């Protein structure tokens, strides 16, 4: 006689969120140091965009899918391809493969990412305070950069760069807090967990 009892499989895989947050945070800080006018936009930022902001986040998104985390899958995979698309926008015109976008086109590009991020921020209201800070500062960043492109306001782009540096560091903090809290088995860096 066959035994059709249910077998429960325990998930013993690592938390992929710190990888995704770190990939996002490091790349965001560097790009926004450039947006703030402190360094030029060079291949260093593009390399980070492809490999750290792009591929590392996509890997994290795929690992979140394995853990049945729809929010994590959507966030990390989407922002991973955002970084890859941004590098394509920068490099394809220089390679003669496409026309460079005009400022209004870039404004719309950033605006649609701002809208997406606003909706994702609403999702963080059920998660923790640290993620709320990351996503709130990110949707503000996208809107500031979009307005700067629509209006040609360089001072606003510089201001957005400093706001983006804050956003990136908030993601780095959230990443490292999760790593250290797990390693030590207690709260080393607070994440502002919500009461259930």
N, C-alpha and C positions, 0 to 999 in steps of 0.2 A: 504494500500500500504506500502511495506517495505522500510525503509530508509537505504540505503547501503552506507551512507557517511563514510568517513574515520575518525577514532578516533586517535588522536595523544597522545601517552603516553610520558610524560616527565620523564626522568631519575632523580630520586631524591636520588639515593643511594650514599654512601660515596665513596671517592677516595681510592681504595685499595692499590695503589702504595706505600704509606708510610709504611704500614705493611710489604709488601714484601721486600722493601729496608732495613728496619730495621732488619728483620729476617736474611736477607743475610749479612748485615753489621756487626751486633753483632757477629754472628758465625764466619765470616771470620776474624775479628780482633782476636778473641780468638784462633782459629786454627793457625793463623800465628804468634802469640806470641809464640806458641809452636814450629812452624817451625823455628823461629829465635833463638830457644834454651833458651828462657827466663823462660819457664815453661814446665813441662812434658805433654805429651798427656795422659789425664785421662778421666774418665767417665764424668767429667764436660763438656768437649768439645763434647763428644759423645751425652750426653743429649741435649746440645744446637743443635747439628747437627740433631737429630731426631725431636725435638719439635719446635725450633725457626727457624733454617735454613731449616728444612724439611717441617713440617706440616704448619707452619705459611705462608711460601711461596706458598705452594700448595693452601691453602685457598685464598691467595691474587690472585693467577693465576685464580682460579675459579670465583672469583669476577670480575676480569678483563674480563673474557669471557662474563659474564652477561652484561658488559658495551661495548661489541663488540670491545674490544681492543686486536687485534691479537698479537701485539708485547708484551704487558704486560702478556697475557695468556701464550705465549710461553716461555718468559723469566722466570717468577716466577715459573711456574709449572716445567719447566726443571731444574732450579737450586734447587728447592725443592727436586726433586727426585735425583739430584746429591748428596745432603747432605745425603739422606737416603741410597743411594748406597754406599757412602763412609763409613758410619758407618757399613754397612754390610761387606764391604771389611775388615774393622778392626776387627770386632767381630766374624764373622763366623769361621775363622780359630781357634780362641781361644776356640770356643765351639765345635770344631771337626766336623763342618758341611761342611767345604770346605778347600782346600789348600790355604795357603797365596800366594798372587801374588809375583812373582819375580820383581826386579826393572825395568826390561825392560817392563813387562806387565803394571806396574803402569805408566811408561813413555808414553806408547801408550794410556792408559786411560786418562791421563792429556792432551796429545797432541790432542786427538779428542775433548775434552772439549774446548781446546784453539781454535781449528778451528771453532767450533760452536760459541764461544764467539766473534771471529773476525767478523763473518757474522752478529751477533747481533749488534756489534759496528757500522757496516756500517748503520744499521737501525737507530742508535742514531743520525746520521748526520742530520736527519730530525726532531730531537726532541730538546733537550736543552743541554747546555754545561756541566751541572752537570752530566747528564747521560753519556755523552761522556767520561768524566773523569772516572766514575765508570767502564764502559765497556772497555775502553782502558787499564786501570790499571789491569783489570781482565784478559784480554787476554794475557797481558805481564806476569802476575803471573802464568797462566797455562803453558805458554811456558818455563818460568824459572824453574818451578817445574819439568816439563817433561824432560828438558835437565839435571837437577840435578839427576833425577832418571836414565836416560840413561847413564850418565857418572860417577855416584857415587860421584859427587863433593859436599861435605858437605858445603863448603864455599858458593857455589852458592845457596844451599837450605836455608842457613841462610840469605843470601841477599834477596832471594825471600820472606822469612818470613817478613822482614821489608817492602818490596814492598807491600806485602799482607795486612799488617797493614794499610798502606796508602789507599789501595783499599777499605778495610772494612770501614774505617772512612769516605771515600768519599761517600759511600752508606748511612752511618748513617747521614751525613750532608744533603744529598739530601732528605732523608726521613723527617728529622726534619724541613728542610726548607719548604717543602710542607705543613706540619702540621701547623707551625707557620704562614706562609703566608695566609693559609685559615682561621685560627682562627682570625687573626687580619684584614683580608680583604685588606691587602696591602703587599708589599714586605718588609719582615723583614730580610730574608736571600736570597741573589740573587741565581737564578738558571741558569742565562745566557740564557734566553728565546731567541729563534731565531725569526728574523723578518719575517713576512709572506708577 
